[in-house]
Amino acid sequence: MRRMRAISVARPGGPEVLEMVERPRPAFTDDGILVRVRAAALNRADILQRRGRYPAPPGWPEDIPGLEYAGEVEAIGSRVSRWRAGDRVMGLVGGGAYAEYVAVHQDEALHVPASLSFAEAAAIPESFLTAFDALVVRGRLSAGARVLVHAVGSGLGTAAVQIARALGATVIGTSRTASKLEEARGLSLDQGIDSGGGMFAHELAEPVDVVLDVIGAPAWAENLRALAPRGRLVLLGFLGGSRGELDLEPVLRKRIEVIGTVMRTRELGERAELAARAERELLPLFEAGQLRSIVARTYRMEDAAEAHREMERGEVFGKIVLEWDPASG
């Protein structure tokens, strides 16, 4: 059996528990493709998985992190019609992207626009598909609407700003770091709010139609204050905690929709449907230059531990990407 290198979580803990190991290459089905991974981007889920707090869904490697990849098709199943060996692809997986190879269903992969490097492509799937799903599919954002994006300097935040602006929406973003707000203005952010004190609703000139939230319980009350009647609060995470004393009265009075969503545990059909819609509606915007991948820093895959340390410091604007040596494999 042919083997590959991968970054494994030896045991729950800090970045030092990440180690390079050898594993069998993943098997792919008749409807699947084997992808030679060239780059994989970091996500908060990787940090949580490394700490033992976010296990991989069934069917994905338990100890190899990584939710998004970019690379080349190495081999295809007997029923694959969309891809050929050598095609450049990117996509989402439930885990295992910190490896030289991943196996995915043919309908989950997306074409890599010709203008993008593998590092730039690897920074797209989780951030842009999540933001697109949250804003457009779940949040029903449209031209002329107003949206509030928390953690605007994150990979998800930078994607959400660009997508919302491409839709013709007014975009307000929050961050605890002034420099990140300034950089976000370069993405045509309409208003930046320093959320370091925990309060932000009073900074809005008028209410918003959609809030994209990754903070969780600590931002609940302010989010409801910020929303207009019949607004949508889309919950994508709870970096600040998932529990707290919550006042539900504004939800009823304003007829607010509270929408929870996550990408990692979705079934194949839903993942494939979102990938197909992204091919039609998102990728042309990259090709036209209306959207761009924001890569803050790249590391060699061997330096995954240092990349995790950098992400935990929370100082970067955009995405951190791990790359395999082009000369390897």
Long-range contacts (C-beta under 8 A, 24 or more apart in sequence): 1-25, 4-99, 4-100, 4-101, 4-329, 5-99, 5-100, 5-301, 5-328, 6-61, 6-64, 6-96, 6-98, 6-99, 6-100, 7-64, 7-65, 7-66, 7-98, 7-99, 7-301, 7-304, 7-322, 8-63, 8-64, 9-49, 9-50, 9-63, 9-64, 9-65, 10-63, 12-50, 12-51, 12-52, 12-53, 13-50, 13-51, 13-52, 14-50, 15-50, 15-304, 15-305, 15-306, 15-308, 15-309, 15-312, 16-305, 17-50, 18-50, 18-304, 18-305, 18-308, 20-301, 20-302, 23-64, 23-99, 25-100, 25-101, 26-96, 26-99, 26-101, 26-102, 26-103, 27-103, 28-75, 28-77, 28-103, 28-104, 29-77, 29-103, 29-105, 30-77, 30-78, 30-79, 30-80, 31-77, 31-79, 31-80, 31-105, 31-106, 31-107, 32-76, 32-77, 32-80, 32-103, 32-104, 32-105, 32-106, 33-73, 33-74, 33-75, 33-76, 33-77, 33-80, 33-83, 33-89, 33-103, 33-104, 33-105, 33-106, 33-109, 34-73, 34-74, 34-75, 34-76, 34-101, 34-102, 34-103, 35-69, 35-71, 35-72, 35-73, 35-74, 35-89, 35-91, 35-101, 35-102, 35-103, 35-104, 35-109, 36-71, 36-72, 36-73, 36-74, 36-100, 36-101, 36-329, 37-69, 37-70, 37-71, 37-97, 37-99, 37-100, 37-101, 37-102, 37-324, 38-70, 38-71, 38-72, 38-118, 38-122, 38-323, 38-324, 38-326, 39-69, 39-70, 39-71, 39-118, 39-119, 39-121, 39-122, 39-298, 39-321, 39-322, 39-323, 39-324, 40-66, 40-68, 40-69, 40-70, 40-97, 40-98, 40-122, 40-301, 40-321, 40-322, 41-67, 41-68, 41-122, 41-123, 41-125, 41-126, 41-127, 41-155, 41-319, 41-320, 41-321, 41-322, 42-307, 42-308, 42-311, 42-319, 42-320, 42-321, 42-322, 43-67, 43-68, 43-126, 43-155, 44-237, 44-239, 44-311, 45-264, 46-98, 46-308, 47-308, 47-311, 47-312, 49-95, 50-308, 56-94, 56-95, 56-96, 57-94, 57-95, 57-264, 57-265, 59-94, 60-93, 60-94, 60-95, 60-96, 61-95, 61-96, 61-99, 62-95, 64-95, 64-96, 64-97, 64-98, 64-99, 65-95, 65-96, 65-97, 65-98, 66-93, 66-95, 66-96, 66-97, 66-98, 66-99, 67-92, 67-93, 67-94, 67-95, 67-97, 67-125, 67-126, 67-263, 67-264, 68-92, 68-93, 68-97, 68-122, 68-123, 68-124, 68-125, 68-126, 69-93, 69-97, 69-102, 69-122, 69-125, 70-112, 70-118, 70-119, 70-121, 70-122, 70-124, 71-102, 71-118, 73-109, 74-101, 76-106, 77-106, 80-106, 81-106, 82-106, 82-107, 82-109, 83-109, 87-111, 88-112, 88-118, 88-121, 90-121, 90-122, 90-124, 90-125, 91-125, 91-275, 92-125, 92-126, 92-129, 92-263, 92-271, 92-275, 94-264, 94-265, 98-301, 98-304, 98-322, 100-324, 100-328, 100-329, 105-268, 105-272, 107-268, 107-272, 107-275, 107-276, 108-268, 108-271, 108-272, 108-275, 109-275, 110-275, 110-278, 110-279, 110-283, 111-279, 111-283, 113-283, 113-286, 113-287, 114-287, 115-286, 115-287, 116-286, 116-293, 118-323, 119-295, 119-298, 119-321, 119-323, 120-293, 120-295, 121-293, 122-321, 123-155, 123-293, 123-294, 123-295, 123-318, 123-319, 123-321, 124-159, 124-286, 124-293, 126-155, 126-156, 126-263, 127-154, 127-155, 127-156, 127-158, 127-159, 127-319, 128-159, 128-163, 128-278, 128-282, 128-291, 129-263, 129-274, 129-275, 129-278, 129-282, 130-156, 130-159, 130-236, 130-263, 131-156, 131-159, 131-160, 131-163, 131-212, 132-159, 132-163, 132-274, 132-277, 132-278, 132-281, 132-282, 133-261, 133-263, 133-274, 134-160, 134-212, 134-234, 134-236, 134-261, 135-160, 135-163, 135-164, 135-167, 135-210, 135-212, 135-234, 136-163, 136-167, 136-281, 137-274, 137-277, 138-232, 138-234, 138-259, 138-261, 139-210, 139-212, 139-232, 139-234, 139-259, 140-210, 140-232, 141-167, 141-169, 141-209, 141-210, 142-167, 142-168, 142-169, 143-167, 143-168, 143-169, 144-168, 144-169, 144-170, 145-169, 145-170, 145-209, 145-210, 146-170, 146-172, 146-206, 146-207, 146-208, 146-209, 146-210, 146-228, 147-171, 147-172, 147-208, 147-209, 147-210, 147-211, 147-212, 148-172, 148-173, 148-174, 148-200, 148-204, 148-208, 148-210, 148-211, 148-212, 148-223, 148-226, 149-173, 149-174, 149-212, 150-174, 150-195, 150-211, 150-212, 150-213, 150-214, 150-215, 150-219, 151-175, 151-214, 151-215, 151-239, 152-180, 152-181, 152-184, 152-189, 152-192, 153-177, 153-180, 153-181, 153-183, 153-184, 153-316, 153-317, 153-318, 154-214, 154-318, 155-294, 155-318, 155-319, 156-212, 156-214, 156-236, 157-184, 158-184, 158-187, 158-294, 158-317, 158-318, 158-319, 159-291, 159-294, 160-212, 161-187, 161-188, 161-189, 162-187, 162-188, 162-290, 162-291, 162-292, 163-282, 163-291, 166-285, 166-290, 166-291, 172-204, 172-208, 174-200, 177-315, 179-317, 180-317, 183-317, 184-317, 187-294, 198-222, 200-226, 201-225, 201-226, 207-231, 210-234, 212-236, 213-237, 214-238, 214-239, 215-239, 215-240, 216-240, 216-241, 216-242, 217-241, 217-242, 217-243, 217-244, 217-246, 218-244, 220-244, 220-246, 220-247, 221-246, 221-247, 224-250, 224-251, 224-254, 224-256, 225-250, 227-254, 227-256, 228-254, 229-254, 229-255, 229-256, 230-254, 230-255, 230-256, 230-257, 231-256, 231-257, 232-256, 232-257, 232-259, 233-257, 233-258, 233-259, 234-259, 234-261, 235-259, 235-260, 235-261, 236-261, 236-262, 293-319, 294-318, 294-319, 295-319, 295-320, 295-321, 296-320, 297-321, 298-322, 298-323, 299-323, 300-324, 300-325, 301-325
